[in-house]
């Protein structure tokens, strides 16, 4: 009897479609990616505490005493269009060649939404204790987004 087996190679933290699954509008492009695990990986060795899931969604924060906090939300439903519609004064930016939008967080800090598909985005947020309007927050948000981008599913 002859049998065949197929092998796949994956990279830790990289999303890949389930075997036999066909992509649909309702498919979660972030299936297999946990926001807390990803954020902890990105901030390892930088003095941040463990990730704290901040909602029932795939959303996480890490904080560092006397510094501030970083956040990550993996949204499989809303894309950049929805982000633009719900935020004032967004700026078009690029993250490692990927379309993204930057906006101030109303309570202080900076957020960058990275395109992962027409109806999906990854959102990084940085809030610093120095000042609610510290421009360094957007510099840090861009740096965090650039570290995150290679771990995200590729835009179809």
C-alpha positions as CSV (number, residue, x, y, z in Angstrom):
1,X,0.0,0.0,0.0
2,X,1.4,3.4,-1.0
3,X,0.5,6.5,1.0
4,X,1.5,10.1,0.6
5,X,1.9,12.8,3.1
6,X,2.1,16.5,2.6
7,X,4.3,18.7,4.7
8,X,4.1,22.4,5.4
9,X,6.6,24.7,6.9
10,X,5.4,27.5,9.2
11,X,7.0,30.3,11.1
12,X,6.0,30.8,14.7
13,X,3.5,33.6,15.0
14,X,2.6,33.6,11.3
15,X,-1.0,32.9,10.4
16,X,-1.7,30.3,7.8
17,X,-5.1,29.1,6.5
18,X,-6.6,25.9,7.9
19,X,-6.3,22.9,5.7
20,X,-9.0,22.8,3.1
21,X,-10.4,26.1,4.1
22,X,-11.3,28.6,1.5
23,X,-11.0,32.3,2.4
24,X,-14.3,34.1,2.9
25,X,-15.2,37.5,4.1
26,X,-16.1,36.1,7.5
27,X,-12.9,34.2,7.9
28,X,-10.6,35.4,10.8
29,X,-7.3,36.3,9.1
30,X,-5.8,36.4,12.6
31,X,-6.8,32.9,13.5
32,X,-3.9,31.4,15.4
33,X,-2.5,34.8,16.4
34,X,-3.0,35.9,20.0
35,X,-2.5,39.6,20.5
36,X,-0.9,39.1,24.0
37,X,1.6,36.5,22.8
38,X,2.6,38.7,19.8
39,X,2.9,41.9,21.9
40,X,4.9,40.1,24.6
41,X,7.2,38.7,21.8
42,X,7.7,42.2,20.3
43,X,8.5,43.8,23.7
44,X,10.6,41.0,25.2
45,X,13.6,42.2,27.1
46,X,12.4,45.8,27.2
47,X,11.1,45.8,30.8
48,X,7.3,45.5,30.0
49,X,5.1,43.4,32.2
50,X,3.0,40.5,31.0
51,X,0.3,41.1,28.4
52,X,-3.2,41.9,29.8
53,X,-6.2,41.0,27.6
54,X,-8.3,44.1,27.7
55,X,-11.5,42.8,26.1
56,X,-13.2,39.7,24.8
57,X,-11.7,40.6,21.5
58,X,-8.1,39.8,20.4
59,X,-6.8,42.9,22.2
60,X,-3.9,43.3,24.6
61,X,-1.8,45.9,26.6
62,X,1.6,45.7,28.2
63,X,2.9,48.4,30.5
64,X,6.2,49.5,31.9
65,X,6.5,51.5,35.2
66,X,7.3,55.2,34.7
67,X,7.2,54.7,30.9
68,X,3.7,54.0,29.6
69,X,1.9,51.2,27.7
70,X,1.8,49.6,24.3
71,X,-1.4,48.0,23.0
72,X,-2.2,45.7,20.1
73,X,-5.6,44.9,18.7
74,X,-6.1,42.3,15.9
75,X,-9.4,43.2,14.2
76,X,-10.6,40.6,11.6
77,X,-13.8,42.7,10.8
78,X,-12.8,46.3,10.3
79,X,-10.3,47.7,7.9
80,X,-8.7,51.0,7.3
81,X,-11.8,52.5,5.8
82,X,-13.7,52.0,9.1
83,X,-10.7,53.4,11.1
84,X,-10.7,56.5,8.9
85,X,-14.4,57.0,9.4
86,X,-14.3,56.8,13.2
87,X,-11.1,58.8,13.9
88,X,-10.5,62.5,13.4
89,X,-7.3,63.8,11.7
90,X,-5.9,60.5,10.5
91,X,-2.7,60.6,8.5
92,X,-1.8,58.2,5.7
93,X,1.5,56.4,6.6
94,X,3.3,53.3,5.4
95,X,4.6,50.4,7.6
96,X,7.2,48.4,5.7
97,X,5.4,49.1,2.5
98,X,1.9,48.3,3.8
99,X,-0.9,50.9,3.9
100,X,-1.5,52.3,7.3
101,X,-3.2,55.2,9.1
102,X,-1.9,57.2,12.1
103,X,-4.1,59.1,14.6
104,X,-3.8,60.6,18.0
105,X,-5.6,58.7,20.8
106,X,-8.1,61.1,22.4
107,X,-7.0,60.2,25.9
108,X,-3.3,60.7,24.9
109,X,-0.8,58.8,22.8
110,X,-0.7,57.6,19.2
111,X,-2.2,54.8,17.2
112,X,-1.3,53.2,13.9
113,X,-3.8,51.0,12.0
114,X,-2.0,48.6,9.6
115,X,-3.9,47.1,6.6
116,X,-4.2,43.4,6.7
117,X,-7.1,43.1,4.2
118,X,-10.1,45.1,3.1
119,X,-11.9,44.2,6.3
120,X,-9.0,43.5,8.7
121,X,-6.4,45.6,10.5
122,X,-3.9,45.4,13.2
123,X,-3.9,48.4,15.5
124,X,-0.9,49.4,17.7
125,X,-1.3,52.0,20.4
126,X,1.4,53.8,22.5
127,X,0.6,55.9,25.5
128,X,3.5,57.5,27.4
129,X,3.5,58.8,31.0
130,X,5.6,61.8,30.0
131,X,2.7,63.8,28.5
132,X,-0.6,62.9,26.8
133,X,0.7,64.8,23.6
134,X,4.3,63.6,23.6
135,X,5.4,63.3,20.0
136,X,7.6,60.4,21.0
137,X,4.4,58.3,21.2
138,X,4.1,58.3,17.4
139,X,7.8,57.6,16.9
140,X,7.4,54.6,19.2
141,X,4.1,53.5,17.6
142,X,5.8,53.5,14.2
143,X,8.7,51.4,15.5
144,X,6.3,48.9,17.1
145,X,4.3,48.7,13.9
146,X,7.4,48.0,11.9
147,X,8.4,45.1,14.2
148,X,4.8,43.8,14.1
149,X,4.3,43.9,10.3
150,X,6.3,40.8,9.3
151,X,4.2,38.7,11.7
152,X,0.9,39.7,10.1
153,X,-0.8,37.8,7.4
154,X,-0.1,39.1,3.9
155,X,-2.7,41.3,2.2
156,X,-4.4,39.3,-0.6
